[in-house]
Amino acid sequence: MVHCRDRGSEVLAGDESHILFYEQGSVAQVAGVFPRAVQTLKDGRLDLKDLESKIQHSYPDVHFAQTCLICLENSHNRMGGRVLPLSYMKEVRNVADRYGLKIHLDGARLFNAAEALGAEPAEIVRFCDSVSLCLSKGLGAPVGALIGGKAEFIAEARRARKLLGGGMRQAGVLAAAGLVALKHAKDNVKLDHQNAKIFAKAVQELACPLCTTDPSVVDSNMVLLTITEPLSGQELCDQLCADGQRSGVAVKALAFSPWTVRLVWHRDISTEDTLKALEKLKWVLQKYKTGATQPEAPRG
Ligand SMILES: Cc1ncc(COP(=O)(O)O)c(C=O)c1O
């Protein structure tokens, strides 16, 4: 909203980005900005040729909207936590500068990206005009998100926030929890990445055709499982979550599609929990392999 104040503004964002996928089209519905989808590559990058071709080069010809903004996502949720390299961020900055565009980074998981790149968050956001960051995901605060940018951007963002009903009074209690999340962010995120890798490697070692994954693309705190019939993504999620009492653990996973399940590690999941989750997965897969309906539950 802040970068695209004029009516007839246009934003370029990935077709698999959170901003276009999960926000009810709020870019158009609330901000009154026209969104154009750019192809998202498997590693979360936007295809640069597609990006550049979608800029409205003929503006201010009366037929065209004015491209104002490019949105990136790092790490990328729907691509399984893939992390955009700094060299790529720089390439997008070059494109943006060539056409006088702003860049907003959806850095909901900025600390995960930083850990994966071995960089400070500031090194990532220096290629952007603004950034948003969630405190309540991997970092484990009960609530909260931050937005960053230059002073004049933040002043406008405060106005937009108030307009959208997001202004809060006595928010210090929540901010205190957010500060704790930030203080421990680096260590927690590192552990999450290690646990996700452990899990992905173990799934690969199972060599079960019903459920596979590629540990080499686990950049951060997510693992995407590829599911094959007769199992489906939703069924796997239901089974992983079911029988928590008997099996010692209820694993909450998300089916992105009938073929893809996402698992995410966060501050409250230890290595021990990860191994329990793995046992639960084995238990579910065994059930499908043997066609058994009531297998022995694993010991928690
Ligand atoms: C990549 C990404 N961006 C943005 C959001 C939204 O974050 P918030 O609910 O803090 O606005 C989420 C989470 O839902 C997300 O995964």
The ligand as an ORCA input file, in Angstrom:
! r2SCAN-3c Opt
* xyz 0 1
  C       5.950    -15.939      3.468
  C       4.916    -15.325      4.378
  N       4.684    -14.021      4.313
  C       3.783    -13.410      5.117
  C       3.056    -14.127      6.024
  C       2.037    -13.399      6.857
  O       2.544    -13.047      8.044
  P       1.638    -12.216      9.081
  O       0.498    -13.119      9.411
  O       2.557    -11.950     10.196
  O       1.184    -10.999      8.373
  C       3.272    -15.501      6.129
  C       2.536    -16.335      7.089
  O       1.412    -16.554      7.135
  C       4.212    -16.118      5.282
  O       4.445    -17.429      5.344
*
